[in-house]
Amino acid sequence: MAIRSIRRRRAVRRDALVDTGASLTVIPRELARRAGIIPGGPVRVRLAGGGTARMAAASAFIKLDGREAPCTVLIASGGDILLGAETLELLGASVDLKRRRLRLAPKLALMAA
């Protein structure tokens, strides 16, 4: 995947994990800085373990297999990139749990939606 700021044309490429339980995509602060993504104010988010945390939210373009969409991202202090459900939906991607693979809908189906 590649990620870029809404103001820049150049993207930063990185490997990412898919998190089927996450609503939004989470990126590390260092990646946000390198991609020129400007953090907004902090928002309170509920974590998988039931607790809460405050993270900065921002807008970014995420590109996957030739498809690009504007997405909301949360900026964490570190860790892996976690692609959340909103990003996957905007890119026309779904998870094949049996094969543990990401599937992309045909581009024609995206245009008709």
C-alpha positions as CSV (number, residue, x, y, z in Angstrom):
1,M,0.0,0.0,0.0
2,A,1.0,3.6,-0.4
3,I,-0.1,6.6,1.7
4,R,0.1,10.3,1.0
5,S,-1.1,13.6,2.4
6,I,-4.0,15.3,0.7
7,R,-1.6,18.1,-0.3
8,R,1.2,16.0,-1.8
9,R,1.5,13.9,-4.9
10,R,4.3,11.7,-3.7
11,A,3.3,8.7,-1.6
12,V,5.2,6.6,0.9
13,R,5.0,2.9,0.3
14,R,4.8,0.4,3.2
15,D,3.5,-3.0,4.0
16,A,0.3,-3.0,6.1
17,L,-1.8,-5.5,8.1
18,V,-5.5,-5.8,7.7
19,D,-7.5,-5.5,10.9
20,T,-11.0,-6.8,10.4
21,G,-12.0,-5.5,13.9
22,A,-10.8,-1.9,13.3
23,S,-13.2,0.7,11.9
24,L,-10.5,3.2,10.9
25,T,-6.9,2.8,9.6
26,V,-4.1,3.4,12.1
27,I,-0.7,4.6,11.1
28,P,2.5,5.3,13.1
29,R,3.4,8.9,13.8
30,E,6.7,8.6,11.9
31,L,4.9,7.4,8.7
32,A,2.5,10.4,9.0
33,R,5.4,12.7,9.3
34,R,7.2,11.2,6.3
35,A,4.1,11.3,4.2
36,G,3.3,14.9,5.1
37,I,0.1,14.1,6.9
38,I,-0.9,16.8,9.3
39,P,-2.5,15.5,12.5
40,G,-5.8,17.0,13.6
41,G,-7.0,17.2,17.1
42,P,-7.1,14.2,19.3
43,V,-10.2,11.9,19.4
44,R,-11.1,9.3,21.9
45,V,-11.2,5.8,20.5
46,R,-12.2,2.4,21.9
47,L,-9.5,-0.2,21.8
48,A,-10.0,-3.9,21.1
49,G,-9.3,-4.8,24.7
50,G,-12.2,-2.5,25.8
51,G,-10.1,0.4,27.0
52,T,-9.9,3.9,25.4
53,A,-7.1,6.0,24.1
54,R,-6.7,9.5,22.5
55,M,-5.2,9.6,19.0
56,A,-4.8,12.3,16.5
57,A,-7.1,12.0,13.4
58,A,-6.2,13.1,9.9
59,S,-7.1,12.7,6.3
60,A,-4.9,10.9,3.8
61,F,-5.0,9.2,0.5
62,I,-4.4,5.5,0.6
63,K,-3.6,3.5,-2.6
64,L,-3.8,-0.2,-2.9
65,D,-3.4,-2.2,-6.2
66,G,-3.9,0.9,-8.4
67,R,-6.9,2.2,-6.4
68,E,-6.8,5.3,-4.4
69,A,-9.3,6.8,-1.9
70,P,-9.3,9.6,0.7
71,C,-9.5,8.0,4.1
72,T,-9.6,9.0,7.8
73,V,-6.6,7.7,9.6
74,L,-5.7,7.6,13.3
75,I,-2.1,8.4,14.2
76,A,-0.5,6.2,16.9
77,S,2.9,6.7,18.6
78,G,4.3,3.6,16.9
79,G,3.4,0.1,15.7
80,D,2.2,-1.4,12.5
81,I,-0.1,0.1,9.9
82,L,-3.5,-1.4,10.4
83,L,-6.0,-1.1,7.5
84,G,-9.5,-0.7,8.9
85,A,-12.9,-1.4,7.5
86,E,-13.6,2.1,6.2
87,T,-10.4,2.1,4.1
88,L,-11.1,-1.4,2.8
89,E,-14.6,-0.5,1.8
90,L,-13.6,2.7,0.1
91,L,-11.0,0.7,-1.9
92,G,-13.5,-2.0,-2.8
93,A,-11.5,-4.6,-0.8
94,S,-12.8,-7.5,1.3
95,V,-11.1,-10.2,3.3
96,D,-11.3,-13.8,2.4
97,L,-11.0,-15.3,5.8
98,K,-10.8,-18.9,4.6
99,R,-7.8,-18.1,2.3
100,R,-6.5,-15.3,4.5
101,R,-6.3,-13.0,1.5
102,L,-7.5,-9.6,0.5
103,R,-9.9,-9.6,-2.4
104,L,-10.6,-6.6,-4.6
105,A,-14.0,-6.1,-6.2
106,P,-13.9,-5.6,-10.0
107,K,-13.5,-1.9,-10.9
108,L,-16.8,-1.9,-12.8
109,A,-18.6,-2.9,-9.6
110,L,-17.0,0.1,-7.9
111,M,-18.2,2.5,-10.5
112,A,-21.8,1.2,-10.3
113,A,-21.9,1.5,-6.5
